[in-house]
């Protein structure tokens, strides 16, 4: 069945070209993560970066696909674009100009995209300058510097190289959107995370071959990984369908409406963003401590915010629950949904249009977000628990949950959903006979 589906994919000329184009773009992106910014001592940088894995720099390196730790021209990754997109989205909820653009359809979307590009360039330039200063500060105990010749020339060169790299990545992502298949930006993040998997599996295989972990333990790890992935897929695909009816309208000689449908409300509307926000905040104390002198108080704070402490797990979980509700409130506005339904002549059976509908939607959204936020918190904490209790290297444990797994599952489902759409349009069977895979936009 699966083999037949893959054969069908390459029988469709357009789909084959789109997939091959997407793979070519992703290959170019991966090449860019290995081109080191001029003026860097790569060996000294790699040595100095070993102590920064549990900090914000380690989180940034995850989204940059390992390019940040190498100070590559793609070292900033796509994060400046994501930051600019989030800022524009937040401005859309408070500034009338952006609210107006969001309602102007395709033209408004193009203007918002242009503002996002400008914001990406500004943020990437500022971040590249900060990275240059950070790189100049790295010095090993033996006196070696990550930047042998620091100064204004190196800072300007780093700003130009890394800011240009980010803009190129953004352009590559747009090319995938236009001529490839899948969401370009998401796929670039996806391939960067997946690129870490071979090394993690190799390290685990070495542990197995030297007898540090038995066959039964490895089988249990595989079973646990499959179980976690299964539940993450359920969370990603989970949807509460709100029944909606449209009243009949007569326009000229045509009758519109009079149909029964549903409004899909995602169980996890916020996606992976709550974990990213919470993780960024949790890494702030650890990051600051790397630049401060050590004393008893600093050591106790570092122990509290280390990934293997109960305080870290509980506080991290609470932050994820909070940010899940916070981002859900931004991503889905019940008042706006209720107004749109009312304008289109739609209503929820048994609920009055307008304010009562928005209150009804808000009540359901609040209820379904709670279990989603708790599950997100559990998924986020699982890697740290496995690393502590099962003695699994964190490089492998990170694939059992957390940001990486949620991104991998979400992007993979979205990609498969788009492939299935092409297959069904040409009357081929998809990956599943019993209905199409519901994408994240579901």
C-alpha positions as CSV (number, residue, x, y, z in Angstrom):
1,X,0.0,0.0,0.0
2,X,2.7,2.5,1.0
3,X,5.0,1.5,-1.8
4,X,2.1,1.9,-4.3
5,X,1.5,5.4,-3.0
6,X,5.2,6.3,-3.4
7,X,5.1,5.0,-7.0
8,X,2.0,7.0,-7.7
9,X,3.7,10.1,-6.4
10,X,6.4,9.9,-9.1
11,X,3.8,9.1,-11.8
12,X,2.4,12.6,-11.4
13,X,4.7,14.9,-13.3
14,X,3.8,18.1,-11.5
15,X,4.0,16.5,-8.0
16,X,7.3,14.8,-8.9
17,X,8.8,18.2,-10.0
18,X,7.5,19.9,-6.8
19,X,9.0,17.3,-4.5
20,X,12.4,17.2,-6.3
21,X,12.5,21.0,-6.3
22,X,11.7,21.0,-2.5
23,X,14.5,18.5,-1.9
24,X,16.9,20.6,-3.9
25,X,16.1,23.8,-1.9
26,X,16.5,21.9,1.4
27,X,19.9,20.6,0.2
28,X,21.0,24.2,-0.6
29,X,19.9,25.2,2.9
30,X,21.9,22.4,4.5
31,X,25.0,23.4,2.6
32,X,24.7,27.0,3.9
33,X,24.8,25.7,7.5
34,X,28.3,24.4,7.0
35,X,29.8,27.6,5.4
36,X,31.6,29.3,8.4
37,X,31.5,33.1,8.7
38,X,35.0,34.5,7.8
39,X,37.3,35.4,10.8
40,X,36.3,32.4,13.0
41,X,38.6,29.8,14.6
42,X,36.2,26.8,14.1
43,X,38.0,24.5,16.5
44,X,38.1,27.1,19.3
45,X,34.4,27.9,18.7
46,X,33.4,24.3,18.9
47,X,35.3,23.9,22.2
48,X,33.8,27.0,23.7
49,X,30.2,26.1,22.7
50,X,30.2,22.9,24.6
51,X,29.3,24.7,27.8
52,X,26.3,26.6,26.2
53,X,24.0,23.7,25.2
54,X,21.6,24.2,28.1
55,X,21.2,28.0,27.4
56,X,19.3,30.2,25.0
57,X,22.2,29.7,22.6
58,X,21.5,26.0,22.6
59,X,17.8,26.6,21.9
60,X,18.7,28.9,19.0
61,X,21.1,26.4,17.6
62,X,18.2,23.9,17.5
63,X,16.2,26.1,15.2
64,X,19.2,27.0,13.1
65,X,19.9,23.3,12.4
66,X,23.3,23.4,14.1
67,X,24.5,26.4,12.1
68,X,24.6,28.8,15.1
69,X,27.2,26.7,17.0
70,X,29.4,26.7,13.8
71,X,28.9,30.5,13.3
72,X,27.8,29.7,9.7
73,X,26.4,32.3,7.3
74,X,23.0,30.6,8.0
75,X,23.8,30.8,11.7
76,X,20.7,32.9,12.6
77,X,18.5,30.4,10.8
78,X,15.0,31.5,10.2
79,X,14.3,32.7,13.7
80,X,14.5,36.5,12.8
81,X,11.7,35.8,10.3
82,X,9.7,34.0,12.9
83,X,10.3,36.8,15.4
84,X,9.2,39.4,12.9
85,X,6.1,37.3,12.0
86,X,5.1,37.0,15.7
87,X,5.6,40.8,16.3
88,X,3.5,41.6,13.2
89,X,0.8,39.2,14.4
90,X,0.8,40.7,17.9
91,X,0.6,44.2,16.4
92,X,-2.4,43.1,14.4
93,X,-4.3,42.7,17.7
94,X,-3.6,46.2,19.0
95,X,-2.7,48.6,16.1
96,X,-5.6,49.6,13.7
97,X,-3.3,49.8,10.7
98,X,-2.4,46.1,10.9
99,X,-6.0,45.1,11.8
100,X,-7.1,46.8,8.6
101,X,-4.5,45.1,6.5
102,X,-5.5,41.7,7.9
103,X,-9.0,42.3,6.6
104,X,-8.0,43.4,3.1
105,X,-7.6,39.9,1.7
106,X,-4.7,39.2,-0.7
107,X,-3.6,42.8,-1.0
108,X,-3.4,43.2,2.7
109,X,-1.5,39.9,3.0
110,X,1.1,41.1,0.5
111,X,1.6,44.4,2.5
112,X,1.9,42.5,5.8
113,X,4.4,40.2,4.1
114,X,6.5,43.2,3.0
115,X,6.5,44.6,6.5
116,X,7.6,41.2,7.8
117,X,10.5,41.2,5.3
118,X,11.6,44.6,6.5
119,X,11.3,43.5,10.1
120,X,13.3,40.3,9.4
121,X,16.2,42.3,7.9
122,X,16.2,44.7,10.9
123,X,16.1,41.9,13.5
124,X,18.7,39.8,11.7
125,X,21.1,42.7,11.4
126,X,20.7,43.5,15.1
127,X,21.0,39.9,16.1
128,X,24.1,39.4,13.9
129,X,25.8,42.3,15.6
130,X,25.0,40.7,19.0
131,X,26.3,37.4,17.8
132,X,29.6,39.1,16.6
133,X,30.0,40.6,20.1
134,X,29.3,37.2,21.7
135,X,31.7,35.4,19.5
136,X,34.5,37.9,20.3
137,X,33.9,37.2,24.0
138,X,34.6,33.4,23.7
139,X,38.0,32.6,25.1
140,X,39.3,29.2,26.1
141,X,41.3,28.4,29.3
142,X,44.4,28.1,27.2
143,X,44.0,31.6,25.9
144,X,42.7,30.8,22.4
145,X,40.0,33.1,21.0
146,X,37.1,32.1,18.8
147,X,37.7,35.3,16.9
148,X,41.5,35.8,16.5
149,X,41.1,39.3,15.1
150,X,38.1,41.0,16.8
151,X,37.0,44.5,15.9
152,X,34.7,46.6,13.8
153,X,35.7,44.9,10.5
154,X,34.7,41.5,11.9
155,X,31.5,42.8,13.4
156,X,30.4,44.4,10.1
157,X,31.4,41.3,8.1
158,X,29.4,39.1,10.5
159,X,26.3,41.4,10.2
160,X,26.4,41.3,6.4
161,X,27.1,37.6,6.2
162,X,24.5,36.4,8.7
163,X,21.8,39.0,7.8
164,X,22.2,38.1,4.1
165,X,22.0,34.4,5.1
166,X,18.7,34.8,6.9
167,X,17.2,36.8,4.0
168,X,18.4,34.0,1.6
169,X,16.8,31.3,3.9
170,X,13.5,33.3,3.9
171,X,13.6,33.5,0.1
172,X,14.3,29.8,-0.2
173,X,11.3,29.1,2.0
174,X,9.1,31.3,-0.2
175,X,10.4,29.4,-3.3
176,X,9.2,26.2,-1.7
177,X,5.8,27.8,-1.0
178,X,5.5,28.9,-4.7
179,X,7.1,26.0,-6.6
180,X,7.6,23.2,-4.2
181,X,5.3,21.4,-1.8
182,X,4.7,22.0,1.9
183,X,5.3,25.1,4.1
184,X,8.8,26.3,3.2
185,X,9.7,27.9,6.5
186,X,8.4,24.9,8.5
187,X,10.3,22.4,6.3
188,X,13.6,24.3,6.7
189,X,13.2,24.1,10.5
190,X,12.1,20.5,10.2
191,X,15.2,19.4,8.1
192,X,17.5,21.2,10.6
193,X,16.1,19.2,13.5
194,X,16.1,15.9,11.6
195,X,19.8,16.5,10.6
196,X,20.7,15.9,14.3
197,X,19.0,12.5,14.4
198,X,21.7,10.3,12.6
199,X,24.4,11.4,15.1
200,X,22.0,10.8,18.1
201,X,21.2,7.3,16.8
202,X,24.8,6.5,16.2
203,X,25.7,7.5,19.8
204,X,22.9,5.3,21.1
205,X,24.0,2.4,18.9
206,X,27.5,2.7,20.3
207,X,26.1,2.6,23.8
208,X,24.3,-0.6,22.9
209,X,27.4,-2.3,21.3
210,X,29.6,-1.6,24.4
211,X,26.9,-3.0,26.7
212,X,25.8,0.1,28.4
213,X,22.2,-0.6,27.4
214,X,20.6,-4.0,26.9
215,X,18.3,-5.2,24.1
216,X,15.2,-5.1,26.3
217,X,15.9,-1.5,27.2
218,X,16.3,-0.5,23.6
219,X,13.0,-2.3,22.7
220,X,11.3,-0.3,25.5
221,X,12.8,2.9,24.2
222,X,11.5,2.3,20.7
223,X,8.0,1.4,22.1
224,X,8.0,4.6,24.2
225,X,9.0,6.7,21.2
226,X,6.2,5.2,19.1
227,X,3.7,5.8,21.9
228,X,4.7,9.4,22.4
229,X,4.6,10.1,18.6
230,X,1.1,8.5,18.5
231,X,-0.3,10.8,21.2
232,X,1.5,13.8,19.7
233,X,-0.3,13.0,16.4
234,X,-3.6,12.8,18.2
235,X,-3.0,16.2,19.9
236,X,-1.9,17.7,16.6
237,X,-4.9,16.3,14.7
238,X,-7.5,16.7,17.5
239,X,-10.4,18.9,16.4
240,X,-13.7,19.9,18.1
241,X,-16.3,20.3,15.4
242,X,-18.9,23.1,16.2
243,X,-22.1,22.5,14.2
244,X,-23.0,25.6,12.1
245,X,-26.1,26.2,10.0
246,X,-26.5,28.9,7.3
247,X,-29.9,30.5,6.7
248,X,-31.3,30.5,3.2
249,X,-30.8,33.8,1.3
250,X,-32.4,34.7,-2.1
251,X,-30.3,36.9,-4.3
252,X,-32.0,37.5,-7.6
253,X,-33.0,34.1,-8.8
254,X,-30.5,32.1,-6.9
255,X,-30.8,30.7,-3.4
256,X,-27.7,30.7,-1.2
257,X,-27.1,29.0,2.2
258,X,-29.4,26.5,3.8
259,X,-26.6,24.1,4.5
260,X,-25.3,22.4,7.6
261,X,-21.6,22.4,8.2
262,X,-19.2,22.7,11.1
263,X,-16.5,25.1,12.4
264,X,-13.3,23.1,13.2
265,X,-11.7,24.2,16.5
266,X,-8.3,22.8,17.0
267,X,-7.6,21.2,20.4
268,X,-4.1,22.6,20.3
269,X,-4.6,25.9,18.6
270,X,-1.3,27.3,19.8
271,X,0.8,24.6,18.2
272,X,4.4,24.5,19.4
273,X,4.7,28.2,20.3
274,X,3.9,27.8,24.0
275,X,6.9,25.5,24.4
276,X,9.2,27.9,22.5
277,X,8.2,30.9,24.6
278,X,8.4,28.9,27.9
279,X,11.8,27.4,26.9
280,X,13.2,30.8,26.0
281,X,12.2,32.2,29.4
282,X,13.5,29.2,31.3
283,X,16.9,29.5,29.6
284,X,17.3,33.2,30.5
285,X,18.7,32.6,34.1
286,X,21.1,29.9,32.8
287,X,22.3,32.2,30.0
288,X,22.8,35.1,32.4
289,X,24.7,32.9,34.8
290,X,27.3,32.0,32.2
291,X,28.4,35.7,32.2
292,X,28.4,36.2,36.0
293,X,31.0,35.2,38.6
294,X,30.2,32.0,40.5
295,X,29.2,32.1,44.2
296,X,26.9,30.0,46.5
297,X,23.8,31.9,45.5
298,X,24.5,31.7,41.8
299,X,25.2,28.0,42.1
300,X,21.9,27.3,43.9
301,X,20.0,29.3,41.2
302,X,21.8,27.3,38.5
303,X,20.8,24.0,40.2
304,X,17.2,25.2,40.4
305,X,17.1,25.9,36.7
306,X,19.0,22.9,35.5
307,X,17.0,20.5,33.4
308,X,17.1,17.7,35.9
309,X,15.5,19.5,38.8
310,X,12.0,19.2,40.0
311,X,11.7,23.0,40.3
312,X,12.6,23.3,36.6
313,X,10.0,20.7,35.5
314,X,7.1,22.2,37.6
315,X,7.9,25.9,36.7
316,X,8.4,24.9,33.0
317,X,5.1,23.1,32.9
318,X,3.2,26.0,34.5
319,X,4.8,28.4,32.0
320,X,3.7,26.2,29.1
321,X,0.1,26.1,30.4
322,X,0.1,29.9,30.7
323,X,1.5,30.5,27.2
324,X,-0.9,28.0,25.7
325,X,-3.8,30.1,26.8
326,X,-2.0,33.3,25.9
327,X,-1.2,32.3,22.4
328,X,-4.6,30.6,21.8
329,X,-6.2,34.0,22.7
330,X,-4.1,35.7,20.1
331,X,-4.5,33.0,17.4
332,X,-8.3,32.6,17.7
333,X,-10.6,35.4,18.6
334,X,-14.1,34.1,19.5
335,X,-15.7,37.6,19.0
336,X,-14.2,37.9,15.5
337,X,-15.4,34.3,14.6
338,X,-18.9,35.1,15.9
339,X,-19.1,38.3,13.9
340,X,-18.0,36.6,10.7
341,X,-20.6,33.9,11.2
342,X,-23.3,36.5,11.7
343,X,-22.3,38.5,8.6
344,X,-22.4,35.3,6.5
345,X,-25.8,34.3,7.8
346,X,-24.5,31.4,9.9
347,X,-25.4,30.4,13.4
348,X,-24.8,27.6,15.9
349,X,-28.0,25.7,16.6
350,X,-29.4,26.6,20.0
351,X,-27.1,29.6,20.4
352,X,-28.1,33.2,19.6
353,X,-25.8,35.0,17.1
354,X,-23.5,37.7,18.3
355,X,-22.4,37.9,21.9
356,X,-23.9,34.6,23.0
357,X,-22.1,32.8,20.2
358,X,-18.7,34.4,21.1
359,X,-19.3,33.4,24.8
360,X,-20.2,29.9,23.7
361,X,-17.1,29.6,21.5
362,X,-14.9,31.0,24.3
363,X,-16.2,28.5,26.8
364,X,-15.5,25.6,24.5
365,X,-12.0,27.0,23.6
366,X,-11.2,27.4,27.3
367,X,-12.2,23.8,28.1
368,X,-10.4,22.1,25.2
369,X,-7.2,24.2,25.7
370,X,-6.7,22.9,29.3
371,X,-6.0,19.2,28.5
372,X,-4.0,20.3,25.5
373,X,-1.8,22.6,27.6
374,X,-1.2,19.9,30.2
375,X,-0.3,17.4,27.5
376,X,2.1,19.9,25.9
377,X,3.7,20.4,29.3
378,X,4.2,16.7,29.8
379,X,5.6,16.3,26.3
380,X,8.0,19.1,26.9
381,X,9.3,17.6,30.1
382,X,9.7,14.0,28.9
383,X,13.2,14.6,27.3
384,X,14.6,15.9,30.6
385,X,13.1,13.1,32.6
386,X,14.5,10.4,30.2
387,X,17.9,12.1,30.3
388,X,17.9,11.9,34.1
389,X,16.2,8.6,34.9
390,X,17.1,6.5,31.8
391,X,20.6,7.9,31.3
392,X,19.8,8.7,27.7
393,X,22.0,11.4,26.1
394,X,19.9,14.6,25.7
395,X,20.7,14.7,22.0
396,X,18.6,11.6,21.6
397,X,16.1,12.3,24.4
398,X,15.1,15.5,22.7
399,X,13.5,13.4,19.9
400,X,11.1,11.8,22.5
401,X,9.3,15.1,23.1
402,X,9.7,18.8,23.4
403,X,9.9,21.4,20.7
404,X,11.7,19.2,18.2
405,X,9.2,16.3,18.2
406,X,6.2,18.6,17.9
407,X,7.7,20.4,15.0
408,X,8.6,17.2,13.3
409,X,5.1,15.7,13.7
410,X,3.3,18.9,12.7
411,X,5.4,19.6,9.6
412,X,5.3,15.9,8.5
413,X,1.5,15.8,8.8
414,X,1.2,19.0,6.8
415,X,3.5,17.7,4.1
416,X,1.6,14.4,3.8
417,X,-1.7,16.2,3.7
418,X,-0.5,18.3,0.7
419,X,0.8,15.3,-1.1
420,X,-2.5,13.4,-0.5
421,X,-4.4,16.4,-1.9
422,X,-2.4,16.1,-5.2
423,X,-2.9,12.3,-5.2
424,X,-6.7,12.6,-4.7
425,X,-7.0,15.3,-7.4
426,X,-5.6,12.7,-9.9
427,X,-7.8,9.9,-8.5
428,X,-4.9,8.0,-6.8
429,X,-5.1,6.4,-3.4
430,X,-3.3,8.4,-0.6
431,X,-1.4,7.1,2.4
432,X,-4.6,6.2,4.2
433,X,-7.7,4.6,2.6
434,X,-10.0,5.7,5.3
435,X,-10.1,9.5,4.6
436,X,-7.5,12.1,4.1
437,X,-4.9,13.1,6.6
438,X,-6.1,16.3,8.3
439,X,-3.4,19.0,8.0
440,X,-2.6,21.4,10.8
441,X,-4.8,24.0,9.2
442,X,-7.5,21.3,9.3
